[in-house]
Amino acid sequence: MTTHSATLAIDEAVQARRAAGHDVLHLGFGEAGLPVPPGLAEVLADAHTSNGYGPVAGSRRARTAAAGWFARRGLPTEPDQVLFAPGSKPLLFALLAAIGGDVVLPRPAWVSYAAQAALLGRRVLSVPVPAEAGGIPDPERLAAELGRAAVAGARPGVLVLTVPDNPTGTVAPAEQVEAVCRIAERHGLAVVSDEIYAELSHGGAVPSPARYLPERTVVTTGLSKSLALGGWRIGFARLPAGGWGRRLRQELTGVASEIWSSLAAPMQAVAAHALDEPPEITAHVAASRRLHGRVAREAHNLLLLAGADCRRPQAGFYLYPDFAPVRGALSARGITTGGGLAAALLDRHGVATLPGSAFGEPDTALTLRIATSLLYGATARQRQAALAAEEPETLPWIAPALTRLGDALDALL
């Protein structure tokens, strides 16, 4: 039986608790938590009469804008290499269907990769990430696992990478991305690189696998994180040039034609405008990047003070603390699993998180994924103020939320 996505389930559970009158600090859902960027509502309104289907891959205008957007990031791209979809999630599913073979994932990994593989009847090969960062498997362990898989009769076909990473909020070093791509090439794997958080890297450009395995890497992304347009459902993919990329495009277009037909035409107009990157859009992304980084770093300090191991956030708004160093203190309070830890935070302290088991970890791992992006305010005015603030972590609605997280951790320990 297919289960409810853990990230969507926690969001719905929090909303139900709030509707029942409970005060919940929502750290469980990766919504970007910011207003619609300037100019996009007007573009959407102007496009409201565009009610035809249009090409499956997207309009020439939207694909040209996306090609230019990729090119400005060091990936020369032709419009025919681009395909749009109603969000990057259906694109990822369609790619797994079109490429074929078993799916190789880092562990931990975003909740939907393994679920989508299961929907397709594909085996998942899960490889732990290295200590430095998440989003890619440890190269040595990846090579060993692929060797074992071949002996066991598995048919690995696609390696999914997340650069930057959800759930750990980190960016893999370029040398490790390159090493993983070399292993993928030796084993004949395609690479799907989920780069939806790349624009929110706190330290600049990220090492796209498309630079190291250009003929076999598909890049997926969208506007739900960098522009906080999750509800508008705009995703797009860059397919590689060359024969394999052309064949994949044909197959992917066929899958898309049977599932979503085409991205809604008004949303294609929004995408074309945003991906042309007028100054107000680039300024909005830069402000978002800064806000996410500052608040995530404040939460990171609280987690370290509580005794958790936690990689420093490098992109987006996620943290992935491991409470193994304080396992004894938690065990004394009856908490022995990640699920138990998340439940205790929610039931005893009204703090919603997700356990590492939702991301492929064993439940015995005392890991959580924490998202700080819904702390920016309850109103559009507050969120806009957070976006503009020099020290958003000190605002009178953000600072108490961070204090509440610290107090909840202190009480548990």
C-alpha positions, -999 to +999 in steps of 0.1 A: +000+000+000+013+035-009+016+057+022+012+094+025+043+115+019+059+121+053+065+158+046+030+164+034+016+143+063+034+163+090+022+196+075-014+184+074-011+171+110+002+204+122-026+223+105-051+200+121-036+206+156-036+243+150-072+242+139-080+224+172-065+253+191-030+239+197+001+261+195+026+242+173+061+253+163+063+240+127+098+228+118+086+197+098+078+210+063+101+224+037+080+252+023+100+283+016+077+305+037+080+338+018+058+361-002+054+358-040+083+378-056+075+412-071+061+412-106+050+376-108+014+381-098+010+407-126+025+383-151+001+355-140-029+378-142-019+390-177-016+353-188-050+343-175-065+340-210-039+315-221-061+285-217-048+262-244-027+231-238+004+239-258+035+217-265+041+190-239+077+201-232+066+237-228+064+268-250+094+279-270+094+311-250+096+293-216+122+268-228+144+295-243+143+314-210+152+282-191+181+275-216+195+309-209+191+305-172+212+272-173+238+288-196+244+316-172+252+289-146+278+273-167+257+247-185+252+256-221+217+245-231+195+245-261+157+251-257+151+215-270+170+201-240+144+216-216+111+201-205+086+218-181+062+200-157+037+209-129+064+207-103+097+188-102+082+158-084+063+144-114+094+151-135+115+129-111+089+101-113+087+104-151+125+102-153+127+071-132+101+055-154+118+066-186+154+057-177+146+023-162+166+000-139+170-001-101+174+032-082+206+041-063+201+066-035+222+083-009+210+077+027+194+098+041+175+110+010+144+131+004+113+111+012+098+108-024+127+091-042+123+057-026+085+060-027+085+067-064+108+038-071+084+016-051+055+028-072+074+017-103+083-016-088+120-008-088+145-020-062+163+007-042+200+005-033+207+028-005+243+040+003+252+061+033+265+096+027+300+107+037+307+127+068+313+160+049+279+164+034+247+147+023+231+144-011+256+120-026+266+085-015+300+079+000+321+071-031+340+041-017+308+026-003+290+033-035+315+013-055+313-016-031+275-016-031+273-016-069+297-045-070+275-065-045+244-055-064+258-070-096+266-103-079+231-103-064+214-098-097+202-062-093+201-040-123+211-005-112+201+021-138+199+055-122+217+073-094+198+101-078+218+129-063+207+160-044+230+190-047+224+209-024+208+184-002+175+178+014+174+167+043+209+177+055+210+213+042+246+207+029+265+210-004+287+181-014+323+190-022+331+191-059+357+164-056+332+140-041+306+148-067+332+141-094+342+108-078+306+096-076+301+106-113+332+086-123+318+055-105+284+061-122+301+062-156+320+030-150+288+012-141+267+026-169+244+046-147+224+076-156+225+104-130+194+125-120+206+156-102+179+173-081+192+209-079+161+226-067+180+242-038+210+254-059+199+290-060+197+290-022+233+279-016+247+301+012+282+301-003+277+305-041+277+281-070+272+244-064+291+215-082+265+202-106+271+165-117+263+177-152+298+192-153+314+158-146+291+134-165+275+157-191+263+130-215+244+110-188+232+136-163+197+151-161+192+182-139+158+188-123+148+220-106+119+243-102+106+276-086+091+263-054+122+269-032+142+298-047+110+318-054+087+303-028+062+292-055+055+257-042+017+261-047+022+273-083+039+239-093+066+250-118+093+224-124+117+219-153+145+196-164+177+200-185+184+169-205+219+162-218+229+169-254+239+139-276+222+107-287+213+094-252+198+127-242+177+129-274+163+094-269+156+102-233+138+134-243+116+114-266+107+089-239+102+115-212+079+136-235+059+104-242+055+098-204+046+134-198+020+134-225+002+106-208+004+120-173+002+159-172-001+169-209+017+202-203+025+227-176-004+252-173+001+280-198-001+309-173+026+292-152+048+289-183+045+327-187+055+331-150+085+308-156+096+326-187+096+359-169+113+346-137+140+327-156+149+358-176+160+371-142+149+407-141+166+427-113+137+424-089+138+386-091+176+383-086+173+407-056+145+386-041+165+354-044+195+370-029+174+383+001+158+348+005+192+332+005+205+355+032+174+351+054+174+313+051+211+311+060+209+334+090+180+317+107+193+282+099+226+290+115+209+303+146+190+270+149+223+251+143+238+268+173+209+257+195+213+221+183+250+221+191+243+235+226+218+207+231+246+182+225+236+170+190+260+164+161+249+185+132+265+195+099+267+233+095+239+244+071+252+254+037+221+258+016+184+263+019+167+260+053+173+224+066+193+209+095+198+173+102+209+168+138+220+135+152+213+131+190+234+099+193+259+118+217+230+123+242+214+089+237+218+081+274+199+112+285+171+105+260+169+068+269+165+078+306+133+096+294+121+066+274+133+080+240+152+054+221+143+060+184+142+089+160+104+084+157+101+085+195+122+117+196+100+135+170+069+123+188+082+136+222+090+170+208+056+173+192+034+158+220+053+173+250+065+206+236+045+213+205+075+213+182+070+195+149+099+178+131+105+147+111+125+116+121+154+104+101+135+072+094+113+092+070+145+097+049+156+061+048+175+059+081+168+030+106+145+041+133+172+034+159+190+065+145+183+095+167+182+118+138+157+145+129+152+168+099+144+204+109+132+230+085+134+267+097+116+282+068+081+286+084+095+307+112+095+339+091+060+351+102+023+344+102+014+373+079+027+386+045+038+417+063+059+398+088+074+376+061+083+407+040+099+423+070+119+392+077+131+393+041+143+429+044+158+426+080+195+429+085+192+406+115+160+386+110+169+362+138+162+391+163+127+399+150+101+396+178+083+367+161+114+348+150+136+351+181+109+336+204+104+307+180+141+299+182+141+303+220+112+278+221+132+253+201+161+257+225+139+253+255+122+222+241+156+206+236+167+216+271+136+201+286+140+168+268+177+165+279 
